[in-house]
Amino acid sequence: MHGASVEWATASGTPTVITFDPVRTSRLRLDLTSGYPGAADGAQRIVAFEAR
């Protein structure tokens, strides 16, 4: 990602925050990749999403 930074969650239930340079758009796409694909601890979930 160019012009983006990530603050990783430090505990379950806390947010990972991704910030990036301002853009104007009508769509947003997230591509999520597991750090442990196929493993029991490789699941991902989104419990809240906010775009401002």
MOSULWO-V72821 format. One record per pair of residues at least 6 apart in sequence whose C-alpha atoms are under 7 Angstrom apart, sorted by the first residue. I is the first residue (numbers start at 1). J is the second residue. D is the distance in whole Angstrom. If there is no record, write none. Layout:
BEGIN
i=[I;I]
j=[J;J]
d=[D;D]
END
This chain:
BEGIN
i=[3;3;4;4;4;4;5;5;5;6;6;6;7;7;7;8;8;9;9;34;34;34;35;36]
j=[20;21;18;19;20;21;18;19;20;17;18;19;16;17;18;16;17;15;16;42;43;44;42;42]
d=[5;6;7;6;4;7;6;5;6;6;5;7;6;5;6;5;7;5;4;6;7;7;6;4]
END
